[in-house]
Amino acid sequence: MIKKIIKQIINIFDKGGNYKRFTFSQYGEDINIQLLLRDLYRVSKVNYMDIGCCHPYENNNTYLFYKSGSAGVNIDANPRFIQNFNKLRPRDVNINAGVVPPLQSSNLYFFEMSLSDMSTFDQDVVASNEKAGINVVAKYEVPVYTLEQIVQKYFAGKDIHFMSIDVEGVDFGIIESYDFEKNTRPYIICIENVKFGWKKYEEIKNSKLTEMFASKGYYLISKTLMNDIYVDARRPHFF
């Protein structure tokens, strides 16, 4: 018994004597989702899709699964970010493109902001950022696809156990336009649902997002400061 306890304590630390990192998400969303997949669906090998993936491991909702041996598809409009993914996560499919609601155009301009997490296609978000002193540092013309196009190409005949969405300004439209009746239904979706007033640090949650997910057959099972986590209510689970 004592040996077991000592082993558990040792496993808390890495070789350098520092605490091991057990979560890579901003607010521990990956641990939450890992437990939900395990307990609700008995899934350990996770097929994931990360839209607006940003960094390969910092504040990333899918790196915990990659580190555990799973693989998936990462998409970001910033070419520098995808270069990093190709270097650090070669087992994944990494795509330099944007995911947006259906449009006439096959290309859009993507604005990289001085605070990279706030980069966006949305001109209104750009204007809001600039008022807060977060400026455009680069502008890229990138190909854009709908969520349906990406799913049909990369997940044909496959489950999507986990989908993470963080695309400033177009998150709602991406999900709203997706046909959940015709296409693959993700088991769990984690989506950013917060915006902040720049004059004061004011959290504003979009209640319409929960209503829209309910209309698609998903229910809100958990939320953090930044994200909401939804589970497919139509999918059988263990409890």
MARBA-957264 format. One record per residue (C-alpha): residue in three letters; x, y, z. Coordinates in nm, 3 decimals. Layout:
BEGIN
<ALA,<X,Y,Z>>
...
This chain:
BEGIN
<MET,<0.000,0.000,0.000>>
<ILE,<0.281,0.240,0.094>>
<LYS,<0.467,0.156,-0.228>>
<LYS,<0.151,0.231,-0.427>>
<ILE,<0.110,0.571,-0.260>>
<ILE,<0.478,0.658,-0.320>>
<LYS,<0.442,0.562,-0.687>>
<GLN,<0.136,0.785,-0.722>>
<ILE,<0.325,1.078,-0.566>>
<ILE,<0.627,1.022,-0.793>>
<ASN,<0.398,1.021,-1.098>>
<ILE,<0.287,1.375,-1.015>>
<PHE,<0.634,1.505,-1.105>>
<ASP,<0.835,1.502,-1.428>>
<LYS,<1.207,1.418,-1.455>>
<GLY,<1.299,1.778,-1.371>>
<GLY,<1.108,1.765,-1.045>>
<ASN,<0.830,1.991,-1.172>>
<TYR,<0.460,1.913,-1.151>>
<LYS,<0.341,1.722,-1.456>>
<ARG,<0.087,1.903,-1.667>>
<PHE,<-0.244,1.720,-1.679>>
<THR,<-0.447,1.975,-1.876>>
<PHE,<-0.357,2.183,-2.180>>
<SER,<-0.687,2.370,-2.219>>
<GLN,<-0.732,2.719,-2.085>>
<TYR,<-0.972,2.615,-1.808>>
<GLY,<-0.935,2.237,-1.797>>
<GLU,<-1.192,2.166,-2.067>>
<ASP,<-0.986,1.876,-2.206>>
<ILE,<-0.997,1.687,-1.873>>
<ASN,<-1.372,1.739,-1.853>>
<ILE,<-1.420,1.611,-2.209>>
<GLN,<-1.186,1.315,-2.156>>
<LEU,<-1.395,1.206,-1.856>>
<LEU,<-1.723,1.256,-2.043>>
<LEU,<-1.601,1.046,-2.336>>
<ARG,<-1.480,0.776,-2.100>>
<ASP,<-1.782,0.763,-1.871>>
<LEU,<-2.066,0.835,-2.115>>
<TYR,<-1.938,0.655,-2.424>>
<ARG,<-1.646,0.432,-2.318>>
<VAL,<-1.425,0.610,-2.574>>
<SER,<-1.051,0.627,-2.513>>
<LYS,<-0.913,0.649,-2.869>>
<VAL,<-1.053,0.985,-2.976>>
<ASN,<-1.122,1.114,-3.328>>
<TYR,<-1.115,1.492,-3.288>>
<MET,<-1.159,1.802,-3.497>>
<ASP,<-1.009,2.134,-3.384>>
<ILE,<-1.138,2.441,-3.569>>
<GLY,<-0.933,2.750,-3.490>>
<CYS,<-0.660,2.534,-3.336>>
<CYS,<-0.408,2.820,-3.284>>
<HIS,<-0.120,2.659,-3.088>>
<PRO,<-0.023,2.289,-3.090>>
<TYR,<-0.038,2.260,-2.711>>
<GLU,<-0.077,2.594,-2.529>>
<ASN,<-0.443,2.652,-2.437>>
<ASN,<-0.532,2.373,-2.679>>
<ASN,<-0.835,2.150,-2.629>>
<THR,<-0.709,1.850,-2.828>>
<TYR,<-0.341,1.812,-2.733>>
<LEU,<-0.422,1.595,-2.432>>
<PHE,<-0.581,1.342,-2.672>>
<TYR,<-0.289,1.365,-2.917>>
<LYS,<-0.047,1.307,-2.630>>
<SER,<-0.248,0.996,-2.536>>
<GLY,<-0.208,0.848,-2.885>>
<SER,<-0.521,0.976,-3.062>>
<ALA,<-0.526,1.174,-3.387>>
<GLY,<-0.752,1.413,-3.571>>
<VAL,<-0.788,1.717,-3.794>>
<ASN,<-0.669,2.067,-3.702>>
<ILE,<-0.772,2.374,-3.901>>
<ASP,<-0.650,2.733,-3.875>>
<ALA,<-0.640,3.028,-4.114>>
<ASN,<-0.298,3.142,-3.987>>
<PRO,<-0.023,2.973,-4.192>>
<ARG,<0.234,3.013,-3.914>>
<PHE,<0.014,2.819,-3.674>>
<ILE,<-0.027,2.530,-3.916>>
<GLN,<0.349,2.517,-3.974>>
<ASN,<0.389,2.466,-3.599>>
<PHE,<0.130,2.189,-3.603>>
<ASN,<0.308,2.013,-3.888>>
<LYS,<0.629,2.017,-3.683>>
<LEU,<0.488,1.926,-3.344>>
<ARG,<0.182,1.717,-3.432>>
<PRO,<0.272,1.528,-3.750>>
<ARG,<0.028,1.244,-3.678>>
<ASP,<-0.262,1.486,-3.728>>
<VAL,<-0.404,1.624,-4.052>>
<ASN,<-0.327,1.999,-4.036>>
<ILE,<-0.507,2.235,-4.274>>
<ASN,<-0.435,2.601,-4.347>>
<ALA,<-0.787,2.725,-4.424>>
<GLY,<-1.088,2.892,-4.269>>
<VAL,<-1.415,2.732,-4.165>>
<VAL,<-1.709,2.966,-4.217>>
<PRO,<-2.084,2.962,-4.284>>
<PRO,<-2.179,2.910,-4.651>>
<LEU,<-2.055,3.196,-4.872>>
<GLN,<-2.034,3.282,-5.240>>
<SER,<-1.657,3.327,-5.219>>
<SER,<-1.406,3.041,-5.187>>
<ASN,<-1.143,3.273,-5.035>>
<LEU,<-1.151,3.532,-4.757>>
<TYR,<-0.908,3.769,-4.588>>
<PHE,<-0.797,3.662,-4.242>>
<PHE,<-0.666,3.927,-4.003>>
<GLU,<-0.390,3.828,-3.763>>
<MET,<-0.402,4.046,-3.452>>
<SER,<-0.118,4.145,-3.218>>
<LEU,<-0.292,3.924,-2.961>>
<SER,<-0.301,3.613,-3.179>>
<ASP,<-0.596,3.451,-3.000>>
<MET,<-0.813,3.740,-3.125>>
<SER,<-0.732,3.689,-3.495>>
<THR,<-1.045,3.674,-3.710>>
<PHE,<-1.224,3.695,-4.044>>
<ASP,<-1.483,3.927,-3.891>>
<GLN,<-1.436,4.299,-3.961>>
<ASP,<-1.651,4.391,-3.660>>
<VAL,<-1.420,4.190,-3.433>>
<VAL,<-1.121,4.363,-3.592>>
<ALA,<-1.273,4.705,-3.519>>
<SER,<-1.347,4.606,-3.159>>
<ASN,<-0.993,4.475,-3.114>>
<GLU,<-0.838,4.792,-3.251>>
<LYS,<-1.036,5.005,-3.006>>
<ALA,<-0.870,4.800,-2.732>>
<GLY,<-0.524,4.853,-2.880>>
<ILE,<-0.505,4.508,-3.038>>
<ASN,<-0.391,4.581,-3.392>>
<VAL,<-0.372,4.394,-3.721>>
<VAL,<-0.018,4.265,-3.777>>
<ALA,<-0.078,4.058,-4.091>>
<LYS,<-0.347,3.987,-4.347>>
<TYR,<-0.380,3.659,-4.536>>
<GLU,<-0.606,3.550,-4.819>>
<VAL,<-0.697,3.191,-4.741>>
<PRO,<-0.933,2.927,-4.881>>
<VAL,<-1.251,2.879,-4.679>>
<TYR,<-1.482,2.582,-4.643>>
<THR,<-1.804,2.504,-4.465>>
<LEU,<-1.804,2.264,-4.172>>
<GLU,<-2.001,2.021,-4.385>>
<GLN,<-1.731,2.019,-4.656>>
<ILE,<-1.456,1.947,-4.402>>
<VAL,<-1.653,1.671,-4.230>>
<GLN,<-1.748,1.501,-4.556>>
<LYS,<-1.387,1.504,-4.678>>
<TYR,<-1.204,1.395,-4.362>>
<PHE,<-1.460,1.207,-4.155>>
<ALA,<-1.658,1.009,-4.413>>
<GLY,<-1.766,0.688,-4.242>>
<LYS,<-1.592,0.788,-3.917>>
<ASP,<-1.713,0.909,-3.580>>
<ILE,<-1.622,1.255,-3.454>>
<HIS,<-1.588,1.199,-3.083>>
<PHE,<-1.491,1.556,-3.004>>
<MET,<-1.516,1.885,-3.195>>
<SER,<-1.357,2.206,-3.063>>
<ILE,<-1.457,2.540,-3.219>>
<ASP,<-1.287,2.874,-3.150>>
<VAL,<-1.317,3.111,-3.445>>
<GLU,<-1.370,3.467,-3.333>>
<GLY,<-1.700,3.602,-3.462>>
<VAL,<-1.829,3.313,-3.676>>
<ASP,<-1.870,3.027,-3.424>>
<PHE,<-2.250,3.056,-3.412>>
<GLY,<-2.291,3.068,-3.790>>
<ILE,<-2.073,2.761,-3.845>>
<ILE,<-2.290,2.543,-3.622>>
<GLU,<-2.622,2.699,-3.724>>
<SER,<-2.559,2.622,-4.092>>
<TYR,<-2.444,2.262,-4.035>>
<ASP,<-2.698,1.993,-4.122>>
<PHE,<-2.686,1.759,-3.823>>
<GLU,<-2.953,1.535,-3.973>>
<LYS,<-2.755,1.460,-4.289>>
<ASN,<-2.397,1.471,-4.162>>
<THR,<-2.189,1.312,-3.888>>
<ARG,<-2.301,1.419,-3.540>>
<PRO,<-2.008,1.484,-3.303>>
<TYR,<-2.044,1.315,-2.964>>
<ILE,<-1.924,1.628,-2.782>>
<ILE,<-1.877,1.988,-2.899>>
<CYS,<-1.679,2.250,-2.710>>
<ILE,<-1.739,2.602,-2.841>>
<GLU,<-1.625,2.943,-2.725>>
<ASN,<-1.918,3.138,-2.589>>
<VAL,<-1.795,3.458,-2.434>>
<LYS,<-1.695,3.806,-2.532>>
<PHE,<-1.553,4.075,-2.314>>
<GLY,<-1.624,4.444,-2.289>>
<TRP,<-1.294,4.627,-2.318>>
<LYS,<-1.382,4.916,-2.085>>
<LYS,<-1.457,4.673,-1.806>>
<TYR,<-1.393,4.301,-1.784>>
<GLU,<-1.753,4.198,-1.844>>
<GLU,<-1.853,3.845,-1.933>>
<ILE,<-2.137,3.818,-2.184>>
<LYS,<-2.272,3.471,-2.256>>
<ASN,<-2.484,3.417,-2.565>>
<SER,<-2.801,3.237,-2.450>>
<LYS,<-2.905,3.195,-2.814>>
<LEU,<-2.619,2.950,-2.859>>
<THR,<-2.773,2.708,-2.608>>
<GLU,<-3.113,2.747,-2.773>>
<MET,<-2.965,2.679,-3.115>>
<PHE,<-2.782,2.367,-2.992>>
<ALA,<-3.104,2.243,-2.830>>
<SER,<-3.276,2.271,-3.169>>
<LYS,<-2.999,2.048,-3.311>>
<GLY,<-3.048,1.785,-3.039>>
<TYR,<-2.762,1.881,-2.806>>
<TYR,<-2.771,1.979,-2.441>>
<LEU,<-2.534,2.191,-2.235>>
<ILE,<-2.354,1.960,-1.993>>
<SER,<-2.076,2.186,-1.869>>
<LYS,<-1.931,2.534,-1.907>>
<THR,<-1.621,2.727,-1.813>>
<LEU,<-1.544,3.098,-1.823>>
<MET,<-1.465,3.080,-2.196>>
<ASN,<-1.639,2.773,-2.335>>
<ASP,<-1.962,2.574,-2.338>>
<ILE,<-1.957,2.196,-2.371>>
<TYR,<-2.249,2.022,-2.543>>
<VAL,<-2.336,1.653,-2.564>>
<ASP,<-2.547,1.482,-2.831>>
<ALA,<-2.877,1.407,-2.657>>
<ARG,<-2.977,1.159,-2.928>>
<ARG,<-2.673,0.936,-2.887>>
<PRO,<-2.709,0.642,-2.647>>
<HIS,<-2.478,0.658,-2.348>>
<PHE,<-2.403,0.451,-2.040>>
<PHE,<-2.584,0.668,-1.783>>
